[in-house]
Amino acid sequence: MIFEIADLRVEAQHVSEFESVVAAAARDYIAKAGGYLRHRILRGVESPNRFVLVIEWGTIEDHTVGFRNSPAYLEWRNRVGPFFASAPLVEHFSVVE
């Protein structure tokens, strides 16, 4: 099991709209991908224009190969990309304990 952690910075004037768009896009595109297990979308308390998307995948390849090389990934990026203030930072983590 692998956790994808995506740190997303959103233009301040688009935060409310982004919340609904990212939730729908995650359901429409990410949640239907092979190897997808579950996700959470978190919004910063101290930095309300910062979001963290946590996606649990069966394997790292489910994300980096399966989803990233699919048409669904392009649709995902087309839906959420225009809101980004900067490029997302995406890293993968495994469970230690």
N, C-alpha and C positions, 0 to 999 in steps of 0.2 A: 504494500500500500504506500502510495506517494501523495504528499500534499503539495499542490501548486499554490504558492503565495504570490499574488499580484498586487503590488502597491500602485494605486491609481490616483493621480492628482487631477482634479476636475476644475475647470474654470468656475470661479465663485458664482457668477451670475447664472450658471446652468445646473447647479447642484440639485435642485428639486426635480427638474426634468430628468436629469441623469439617474436619479434613484429609481424612477419608474421604468426608464428605458433599460437600464442594466439588469433589473430584476426580470423583465420580460425576455430580454435577449438571452440571459442565462438559462431560463426555462426552455426557450425556443431552440437554442442551438447547442449549448454546452451539455445540458442534461440529457440530450438524445445521443450523445457521442458514445462510441464503444469504450468500455472501461471506466466510464463515469460512475461514481458512487454517490456523491452528495456534494453540496456546496453551501457556503455562507457568504453573505455580503455584509461587511462591517463598515460603519461610517465613523470617522474620528470625532471624538468629543471636543478635544482641544483644537483640532484642525478639521472643521466641518466640510472642507472641500477635499479631504483625503479619504479614500475608500480602500479597503483591503478585501480582495476577493480570495477566498480560500476554497480550493476545489480538491476533493479527494478522488484520486484515480487509482485503478488497480495496479498499473505499472507506469513508469515514467514515459514509456513509448506510447501508451494510450494517449498521452497529451502531446508529446513532442513529434510523434510520427502520425498517429491516427487522426487526432483532432486538428493539429496544425497543418496537415496536408489535405484537409477536406474542404469542400465548398462551404460547409457550415462555419468554419473558422473565418473565411472571408466575409460572410454575412454578419457574423459576430462583430468583427472589426469595423465593418461599415456602419453598424448600428451604434456602437459605443465610442469608436475612435474620434469622432468630431468633438466630443466633450472634453478630451484630454488636454490638460494644460502643459503636460510634458509626457515623454515616452514612459510607459509603465515599466516598473522594475519587476521582473518575474524570476522567481527562484523555486527550486524544488527541495522538499524536506522529507525525511523519513522519521518514523517514530523511534525514539530512544527508549522510552519507558511508558 
